[in-house]
Amino acid sequence: MMNIRKADINDMPALRDLYQGTIRTVNSKDYTPEQVAAWAARGDRLSSLEKRIHTQHFYVAETPDKVITGFASLEDDGEFDMMFVHKDFQRQGVATLLTETIIRKAEALQLPSLTAFVSITAKPFFERMGFRVVRAQTVDVDGVLLNNYEMTKNLAT
């Protein structure tokens, strides 16, 4: 049974390790070693993570013994900014639980839709959750090009 709670500053080391570990293991099947290294290095930007914890609706999933298994965040404008699931907790419902939490928060904020910028790896999951591809794109991550997808989900009932 996973618990969802708001992230706090004390979570930062675990969030950084989870982020980097997921990219280096799970996302490495869809991206080159150079792309993985550039993307994972962004996890060292703790000031960026701290800002997100303070300014976004930022949630963590954790086990009853307080092991963080994933995290997700939402901007007030409807951008589903981040979602990562620990490499050892893939395909156990963590991403679904986090996504449902983000959707409920977006609905509470009366947002008409969500927008996410999704990795090749995460695209099938987001499609299952009702998101659709707006466009494929290439982004520059510290001088290294990565492919991802802009995806949206309408929330209006």
Secondary structure as GFF3:
##gff-version 3
##sequence-region A 1 157
A	DSSP	beta_strand	3	6	.	.	.	ID=ss1
A	DSSP	three_ten_helix	9	11	.	.	.	ID=ss2
A	DSSP	alpha_helix	12	25	.	.	.	ID=ss3
A	DSSP	three_ten_helix	27	29	.	.	.	ID=ss4
A	DSSP	alpha_helix	33	41	.	.	.	ID=ss5
A	DSSP	three_ten_helix	42	44	.	.	.	ID=ss6
A	DSSP	alpha_helix	46	55	.	.	.	ID=ss7
A	DSSP	beta_strand	57	62	.	.	.	ID=ss8
A	DSSP	beta_strand	68	74	.	.	.	ID=ss9
A	DSSP	beta_strand	79	85	.	.	.	ID=ss10
A	DSSP	three_ten_helix	87	89	.	.	.	ID=ss11
A	DSSP	alpha_helix	94	108	.	.	.	ID=ss12
A	DSSP	beta_strand	113	119	.	.	.	ID=ss13
A	DSSP	alpha_helix	123	128	.	.	.	ID=ss14
A	DSSP	beta_strand	132	141	.	.	.	ID=ss15
A	DSSP	beta_strand	144	154	.	.	.	ID=ss16
###
